[in-house]
Amino acid sequence: MNITYEICQVDETIRAKIQPILDETWGAPSLAINGKLWDSRTMPGFAAVNGDDVLGYLLYEFHSGVCEIMVLESVAQNIGVASELIEQWHVLSAGKVLQPNNSPILV
């Protein structure tokens, strides 16, 4: 099956579609990461979109000199959504990343 999608910046229209998915997965808009609470409703990000459907999203934050991926969720599996979102994030940040579990990786 060939599903097409585009990667878009998260704006208010896309955020309204992402938030129910995020709330269902995480239980609330607040995320506890590395001992700090983050508000997912204000995080910048990218989304993979097919028409009115969100197939996945990535939210990030700039802090402490890095751009950290805070949430990466792919609703549509095995079509490259997460890889494309990470690639778009990489174009934005280009460098060292801390994953949500605080394990450093190089991208």
Summary of the structure (lengths in Angstrom):
residues: 107
radius of gyration: 13.4
end to end distance: 29.2
largest distance: 41.8
contacts: 291
relative contact order: 0.19
helix: 29%
strand: 41%
